[in-house]
Amino acid sequence: MCAKLLKSNPENTIKWSGGKTTELFISPVGSSYADRNFDFRLSTATVEVDESVFTALSGVSRVLMVLEGQMNLTHENEHKAELAKFDVDHFEGGWKTASFGTCTDFNLMLRNDCRGSVEGFDLIADSKIKYDFDERPELFFYAFKGNLIITLNDKPHKLEQGDMLCLEESECFLIELSANEDASLVVVQVK
């Protein structure tokens, strides 16, 4: 198992018409969102306007989760979704999508037969949670709020707010999550 800590980097944040977006991870290394040559991409975004239209991303499957605030998504001729904290919507990037409401969200974009899931939860101060994986996905742990410790095979990894821990070539293992303060965490699995 290969564990890599990615520190929060303000240089990865850019403005878009409705707010700001921060790229957290893109695979393979050297691929680019602008060139649309990635297999998967992880990012966060702020939506600071009440109404916006999503950029069309043909050939990209999307998983979007609200981290703060609320958002209503309308996918023309497909479905609608009302999202609050940690609610998730799956949709195709080529769909005509409009959003209503302001929020901070987490995005997983998938191409080339990649599959993935996003889960968010809060850790209460001085709590511990054991997280068990029975498959072998690539795993990503993103510290949205607060600081926390992720222990892998008895080796602790400290995540500060905005950091992400990447586990590639993962095997079946048990992970312990702990926090000395209230924290919010996003867990992403990609296969």
N, C-alpha and C positions, 0 to 999 in steps of 0.2 A: 504494500500500500504506500502511495506517495502522497504526503500531506504538504500543501503549500499555502502559506498565509499571504493574502493580498491586502495590503494596507489601503485605507481610503486615500484616493488621489483626486484632488479638485481639478486637475488638468483634464480628467476624463469627462467633465461636465460641460455641456453646450446648451445654448438656448434654442428653443423651438417656438413656434408661433403661439403656443399656449402655456409655456412655462420653461422648465429646464429638464434635461435628461442626463443621466450619468451611466456610462457603460462600465459594468463591473467585471465582465469576462466575455471573451469571444473565442470560439474554437472553429477551426484550428488556429493556432498562433500565426499571426501574420495576415489573417483574413480581415475583411473590413465590412462594416455595415453598409457604407456607401456603395461598395462594389457588389453587395449582395452575394458574396462568395463564402459565407460562413455556414457551418453546420448547425451551430446554436449560439445564442447570445443572451446574456443576462444583463438587465439594466433596471434602474429606477427612474421615475419621472415625477415631476410635479405638474399638476394640471391647475393652472391659476386663473383660467377663464371659465365662465359658466357653461359655454357651449364650444365644442371644437369638433373637427372632422379628422379622423385618423388618416395618416399617410397610407396609401395603397401599397401593400407588400405582397404581390402575387407570388405564389409558391412558398409562402411562409405560414406555418401554423403558429398561433399565438396562445399563450396562457398568461392572463393578466390577473393580478391580485391587488386589492386595495390594502394599503398599509395604514393610512389615516384619512379621515374624511369619508365622503360618499360619492359614488359615481353611478349613473345610469347609462348603459350602453344600448344603442339601437343598431342592430345589424340588418340593413334593409333586406326585406324578403327572407329573413332567416329567423332570428329570435331577438328578444330583449333580455337584459340582465340588470337587476338592481344589486349593486355591490356596496357593502359596508366593510368594516375592518376584517381582513383575512378571508373575505369572500372571493371566489375565483370564477373566471369566465374563460371558456375555450372557444376560439373562433379562428377563421381563416383570414390571413392578412389581405387577401384580394377582395374580401367583402367590403361593401360600402358601410363604414362604421362611424357613427356620431356619438359623442359623449356629452353628458350633461352633469354638472356638478364639479366641485373642486376637491382635489385629493392628492395624496402621494401614492404612487402605485409601484408594483414590482412586475417586470415583464420577462417572460421566457419566450424567445423566438426560436423556432425549430425549422430546419430544412433537411433535405436529402434523407428522408426516412428516419430521422431522429425522433424519439419520443421522450416525453418528460412530464414531470409533475411539480407543483409548487404547493407548499404548506407553510402556514404561519402560525405562530403561537406566542403567548406571553409566558415568561418565567418570573415567578415571584421571588423576591429577595430571599436568600438563604435556602432556596429549593434545589433539588436535584431530580433530573429526569433521565431514565435510561431509554435509549433509542436503539431499536433492534432492526437491522436490515437483513432480509433473507434473499435478496438478489445481489447482483454485482453492478450497480449503476455507478456513474460518476456522481459524486455528492458534493454539494455546495452548501455551506452554512453562512448566512449573511446576518450580521448583527445590526439590525435596524435601529434599535434604541438600547442604550445602556451597554455595559460590559459583561462578558460572560466567559466561562472556561469550558472548553470541549476537551474531554479526556478520551484518548484513543490508545488502547492497549497500555494503560497506566501512564501515558505521557500526556501532560496537560498542554493545551494550546490556548493562550489568552486572546480573545477577540475584543477589541474596543469598538465603540459605535462607528459604523461605516466600514468595518473590516469584513473580509470574507475568507473562510477556510475552504480550500478545494481539496477533495480527495479523489485522486485518479487511480485507476487499477485497483479499485476497492475489492475486498473479499468479504465473506460473511463475517461480521464482527459486531460487537456491542459498543455503543458510544454512550458516554455519560455527559450530560449537560448540566452545568451549575451556574448560579449567579449570586453575587454578593449584594446586588441591587436589582430592582425591577428591570426587566429587559424584554425586548421583543426580537424574535428570531424568525428568519425565513430559511426553510430547508428545501433544496431543489434536488431532484433526481433526474438524470438524463441517461438514456440508453441508446 
